[in-house]
Amino acid sequence: MLLIWEPEAPLDAVTRHAWGLVAQRIATGLRELAHLPVTADDEQGIIAFPEPEGVAAGAEWVQAIRGENVDARLLLDGAGNAGVQLPCRPDFSDEEIRHVVLACVKAAHIGLGPAVPVDAAAQPYTVLQAERIVSEVATRLRSLHTPG
């Protein structure tokens, strides 16, 4: 199972930057493929999405995502609003990033998420192809930021 990463100390600049790049890839995939409004907090190393329907719906997301061998955690803010935290580590591989995204896409397509067009849910090949494009773009962007 891909576990939620819990840094033991505040993130240094290099780790924060690496985590932010991975979080951006996960967030982009989730926004585009699962239609989820993802938020990434690079100070705390948390990536999550809100669940406006409350705690019970958030718990269903957690269960569905964990069913795909990806950890998820129910979050509550000070006002009692629910959210779902996902795993993200600065050293995630392309495969691990895909795994997180596809676990959430699958959960969204079984009826947990916002309205997903039926034709999109019926075309898993299209979802995988779109994820590959996101992954390729992220790889190209990383190569632009690599010193050397």
VMD Tcl script that draws the C-alpha trace (Angstrom):
set ca {
  {0.00 0.00 0.00}
  {1.21 3.52 -0.77}
  {1.25 5.13 2.65}
  {0.70 8.75 3.58}
  {4.09 10.37 4.18}
  {4.44 12.18 7.48}
  {7.66 14.21 7.64}
  {9.23 14.20 11.09}
  {10.63 17.72 10.72}
  {9.76 20.83 8.71}
  {10.63 20.41 5.04}
  {13.84 22.05 3.86}
  {13.75 24.02 0.59}
  {15.03 21.16 -1.59}
  {12.61 18.60 -0.16}
  {9.72 21.09 -0.32}
  {10.48 21.77 -3.99}
  {10.68 18.04 -4.83}
  {7.46 17.37 -2.90}
  {5.77 20.28 -4.70}
  {6.65 18.85 -8.12}
  {5.15 15.46 -7.21}
  {2.10 17.10 -5.63}
  {1.56 19.18 -8.76}
  {1.58 16.06 -10.93}
  {-0.90 14.30 -8.66}
  {-3.12 17.40 -8.43}
  {-3.12 17.90 -12.20}
  {-4.12 14.30 -12.79}
  {-6.89 14.48 -10.22}
  {-8.26 17.78 -11.52}
  {-8.25 16.65 -15.13}
  {-9.26 13.01 -14.78}
  {-11.34 12.81 -11.60}
  {-12.59 16.43 -11.60}
  {-11.45 16.93 -7.99}
  {-10.48 20.35 -6.56}
  {-7.15 19.32 -5.01}
  {-5.16 21.48 -2.60}
  {-1.47 20.94 -1.81}
  {0.17 22.46 1.27}
  {3.92 22.29 0.76}
  {4.65 23.64 4.25}
  {3.02 20.61 5.88}
  {3.44 18.14 3.03}
  {-0.30 17.47 2.69}
  {-2.29 16.98 -0.51}
  {-6.06 16.64 -0.14}
  {-9.43 17.36 -1.68}
  {-12.61 18.56 0.04}
  {-15.73 16.45 0.39}
  {-18.62 18.91 0.55}
  {-21.16 16.17 1.30}
  {-19.62 15.56 4.73}
  {-17.90 12.99 6.86}
  {-19.86 9.93 5.67}
  {-19.08 10.69 2.01}
  {-15.44 11.37 2.91}
  {-15.26 7.99 4.65}
  {-16.60 6.32 1.49}
  {-13.81 7.97 -0.53}
  {-11.23 6.74 1.98}
  {-12.58 3.19 1.79}
  {-12.70 3.16 -2.03}
  {-9.18 4.59 -2.40}
  {-7.73 2.18 0.16}
  {-9.40 -0.62 -1.80}
  {-6.96 0.28 -4.59}
  {-3.97 -0.19 -2.27}
  {-3.48 3.56 -1.77}
  {-3.70 5.05 1.71}
  {-6.20 7.84 2.33}
  {-7.19 9.71 5.47}
  {-10.33 11.58 6.43}
  {-9.56 15.17 7.46}
  {-11.76 17.65 9.31}
  {-11.08 21.38 9.47}
  {-11.97 23.60 12.42}
  {-15.46 24.18 11.02}
  {-16.13 20.42 10.66}
  {-15.75 20.36 6.87}
  {-14.50 17.02 5.56}
  {-11.63 16.33 3.21}
  {-9.55 13.37 2.04}
  {-5.76 13.33 2.33}
  {-3.72 11.34 -0.17}
  {-0.16 10.02 -0.16}
  {2.57 12.18 -1.67}
  {6.32 11.86 -1.13}
  {9.10 13.86 -2.77}
  {10.63 10.64 -4.14}
  {7.47 9.14 -5.67}
  {8.13 7.36 -8.95}
  {6.01 7.90 -12.06}
  {4.28 4.59 -11.27}
  {3.42 5.67 -7.71}
  {2.01 8.98 -8.97}
  {-0.12 7.10 -11.51}
  {-1.28 4.73 -8.80}
  {-2.57 7.57 -6.59}
  {-4.29 9.30 -9.51}
  {-5.89 6.15 -10.90}
  {-7.14 5.03 -7.46}
  {-9.01 8.34 -7.15}
  {-10.24 8.22 -10.75}
  {-11.64 4.76 -10.14}
  {-13.36 5.93 -6.93}
  {-14.83 8.92 -8.79}
  {-16.11 6.68 -11.57}
  {-17.98 4.40 -9.19}
  {-20.12 7.32 -8.16}
  {-18.28 8.96 -5.27}
  {-16.99 12.03 -6.98}
  {-18.46 14.99 -8.77}
  {-20.43 14.33 -11.90}
  {-18.15 12.44 -14.27}
  {-19.40 12.10 -17.81}
  {-20.65 8.56 -18.42}
  {-18.71 8.29 -21.67}
  {-15.47 9.15 -19.81}
  {-16.14 6.48 -17.19}
  {-16.72 3.95 -19.96}
  {-13.36 4.65 -21.59}
  {-10.59 3.59 -19.19}
  {-8.10 3.57 -22.07}
  {-8.73 7.29 -22.55}
  {-8.06 7.88 -18.84}
  {-4.77 5.98 -19.01}
  {-3.76 7.80 -22.19}
  {-4.51 11.20 -20.62}
  {-2.48 10.24 -17.54}
  {0.47 9.29 -19.76}
  {0.27 12.73 -21.39}
  {0.27 14.42 -17.97}
  {3.24 12.27 -16.97}
  {5.17 13.13 -20.15}
  {4.52 16.85 -19.71}
  {5.69 16.66 -16.09}
  {8.85 14.84 -17.18}
  {9.58 17.55 -19.73}
  {8.97 20.27 -17.14}
  {11.30 18.55 -14.68}
  {14.04 18.39 -17.33}
  {13.73 22.16 -17.79}
  {14.28 22.65 -14.04}
  {17.18 20.20 -13.73}
  {20.50 22.03 -13.33}
  {23.20 20.98 -15.71}
}
mol new
graphics top color blue
foreach p $ca { graphics top sphere $p radius 0.5 }
foreach p [lrange $ca 0 end-1] q [lrange $ca 1 end] { graphics top cylinder $p $q radius 0.2 }
display resetview
